[in-house]
Amino acid sequence: MDPVVVVGAGPVGLTAALLLACRGLEVLVVDKHVEPYPLPRAVHVDDEVFRVLQAAGVADEVLARSRPFAGLRLLDRAHRVLAEFRRRPEAGINGWPHGSFVHQPDLEAVLAAAAAAAPGITVTRGVEVTGLTQDDDGVSVVVRDGGAERSVRAAAVLGCDGAGSTVRELIGASMRELGPADRWLVLDVRSPTPLPVWPGAHQICDSRRPATFMPVTGDRYRWECRMALGETVADVTTPDRLAALLAPVDPAAVEIVRAVEYTFRAQVADHWRAGRVLLAGDAAHLSPPFVGQGMGLGLRDVHQLVWKLAAVLAGEAGDDLLDSYQAEREPHARALIGVALLLGRLMTRGGRAGDVLRRGVLAVVRRIPAVARLATDSRTPPLARGPQVERRGRAGRRLAGTLVPQPDVVVDGRRCRFDDALDRVLDGAAGAELALVRPRELTLRAAGPDRPLLGVQDVDGVLTRWLRDASASAVRIRPDRIVRAGIPRRRGTDWMIRNCRRVVSDAALAQAGAVSRDRRTTSTSRSSTSAGCGAIRHSQP
Ligand SMILES: Cc1cc2nc3c(=O)[nH]c(=O)nc-3n(C[C@H](O)[C@H](O)[C@H](O)COP(=O)(O)OP(=O)(O)OC[C@H]3O[C@@H](n4cnc5c(N)ncnc54)[C@H](O)[C@@H]3O)c2cc1C
C-alpha cells in the first residue's frame, strides 16, 4: 500500500504520524520548512490531551519537560486577586496532571525524535505540497522539492499544515468566522533567576489592557496583552509600557526573547474532508488561546481520526466511517472555541462598568463550589450522538461520547495504566468491551470473535464507581478511549458475566489479587508507562 502522506511536521502532523505508525501504516511526513518552527506558541496541555501523547508513546518524556499547572487566577488592573481556581497537581481521572505547562518547541522536539526512531515513518523537510489529485486508488501529491516539482502517491493525505493550510485550499474548503479577530502582543521572556510567581495562569481582567501571564517551564515566562486599534509592537514595548506589563518584575532583570504580534482568530473550516484527503489541527480550526486548547484540539482530531482511517485503508470499514470524523470533531471544536471566546469576553469586555461588575460577580461566584468545580475541571464536552456514539438510555447518555477514566489497574499481576491494558486487548481491533464482574473486578475484551478476555483489577475502585454512577454494567470503548455505548445494568450482559466469571477466577486474577494485597505493604511499579500502542503490541507475549 502507498504511504499516508502527512502534510506538516508541526505537533499535529507528527502526532498523527506516530499514531498511524502504531497501526502499522507507512507514513511520509513532508514540511516546507527545513527546520522546525523555533519559537514558542502553545504553553498549556490538559490531561485528556496527555492521553493522546501517551497513545503516541511520548507522554512521559513530555511530562518530564513540563511544569504542573496550578490553575487560574483572575486579577484586577492593580494585580489584586479577584478569584482563584486551583487545579490539583497530582494525576486526575485521566491518569495525568489536570493541566501542564509546556514549551511547544520542547514538545515538538520529543515528537520529532520519536518519529525519527519509529519504523515506518519518513520525515522529509524542505518539501512543499503544491497540488493534489485523487483517483479510485488514492491521491497523487505534487511537491516542490529543491526547486523541482515531482509527484508522490499516497493512500490518503492528512492536511496538518497549519493556519494558512495549502491542503485546505486544494480541497476547496474555507474558514468560517466564529468570532471577531483580536490582535495581541506575545512576549516571551527568560529569567536567569526564578521569578517568585504563583505557578498558574494569571488573567488580568482589565477592559482597557487585558493581559495574561504564565510561568512556562524552566526559566521561561510568557506575557500576552491585547493591542489597541492602530497600536504597533513598538508602541506597546516602550520602557514604560513594558514596566507596567511585567510589574512587579523588572524588565531590565530579564531577557526578552521575542515580542511579536499575533492575530488570534476563532474559525472553523466548512469541510474537513474530500475523499481520502482530510484536514486536522489549525488547518481545520483556530481557537483564541484563552483556554489553551488550540493545539489540544488538533491532537484530539488525529487521535479520533487515525483509527478510522486505518480501518478504512485496511478494508475493514467503508469510506463512510470517515464522514463521522468532522461530524464528531467539529461540534467539539466549536464548543471549546466558544468557551474561549466567552471567557475572553467575560474577562476583558464591558469597559469600566465591566471591571466593576466583574469584581462584584467574581467575589460571589468564586465561593460557589459548583462554579469552582467547573472552573477547575479539565473535562471537555462529550462527543455528540452519531454512528460511533450511541447515547441511548441512561448509561448511554451519561457515558457515551466521554473518555473512559484512566486509573492504575492490575493486569496479570502487574500494575499498569488502564490505556496500556486497553491497547493490549485492542491490538488493531476497532473497539473493546469493559465489563464489571464484581466490585473492583472487570474484564476487557476486544470486539470480534475469539478475542481473549483480560482480567482487570480495578485497585482503587475508579472504574467500578464510574460504571455504577451511570447505572452501567459494561461499556464499549473505541480505540481512541471514547465510550461508544454504555450498557445498562439490567440487560444484555449475562453472557459476558458468565464468561468473565470463568476468566476472573483463573490464575491471572488470583495473581492480580495477590499483587493488589501486596501493594498495601510494598510498592508495585507499573508494568509499562506511556509506551504507545506500537510498543504495547510488541511487548505482548
Ligand atoms: C501565542 C499563542 C499561544 C498559544 N497557546 C496555546 C496553548 O496554550 N495551548 C494550545 O493547545 N494551543 C495553543 N496555541 C495554538 C497552537 O500553537 C497551535 O494550535 C498549534 O501549533 C497548531 O499545530 P499544527 O500542527 O496544526 O500547525 P503548525 O504548528 O502551524 O504546523 C503546520 C506545519 O505545516 C507546514 N506547512 C504549511 N504548509 C505546508 C505545505 N504546503 N507543504 C508542506 N508543509 C507545510 C508548516 O511549515 C508547519 O511546520 C497557541 C498559539 C499561539 C499563536
The ligand as an ORCA input file, in Angstrom:
! r2SCAN-3c Opt
* xyz 0 1
  C       0.526     32.852     21.141
  C      -0.099     31.507     21.017
  C      -0.399     30.797     22.169
  C      -0.972     29.523     22.085
  N      -1.243     28.835     23.232
  C      -1.750     27.587     23.152
  C      -1.913     26.789     24.311
  O      -1.595     27.207     25.426
  N      -2.423     25.533     24.174
  C      -2.743     25.022     22.952
  O      -3.215     23.861     22.903
  N      -2.570     25.737     21.827
  C      -2.073     26.999     21.887
  N      -1.831     27.703     20.747
  C      -2.155     27.102     19.433
  C      -1.069     26.152     18.925
  O       0.195     26.743     18.901
  C      -1.461     25.678     17.528
  O      -2.810     25.230     17.585
  C      -0.566     24.535     17.036
  O       0.756     24.957     16.823
  C      -1.121     24.007     15.700
  O      -0.374     22.902     15.318
  P      -0.473     22.336     13.825
  O       0.455     21.177     13.800
  O      -1.892     22.170     13.450
  O       0.075     23.522     12.912
  P       1.522     24.189     12.851
  O       2.215     24.074     14.166
  O       1.314     25.555     12.318
  O       2.323     23.300     11.827
  C       1.998     23.304     10.447
  C       3.213     22.845      9.662
  O       2.837     22.696      8.290
  C       3.895     23.136      7.470
  N       3.325     23.502      6.164
  C       2.456     24.502      5.880
  N       2.123     24.483      4.576
  C       2.803     23.457      4.010
  C       2.881     22.932      2.675
  N       2.180     23.460      1.669
  N       3.696     21.877      2.437
  C       4.418     21.322      3.446
  N       4.381     21.796      4.723
  C       3.576     22.824      5.003
  C       4.481     24.316      8.228
  O       5.816     24.559      7.853
  C       4.356     23.844      9.680
  O       5.540     23.203     10.137
  C      -1.263     28.982     20.816
  C      -0.948     29.699     19.637
  C      -0.372     30.943     19.751
  C      -0.022     31.676     18.483
*
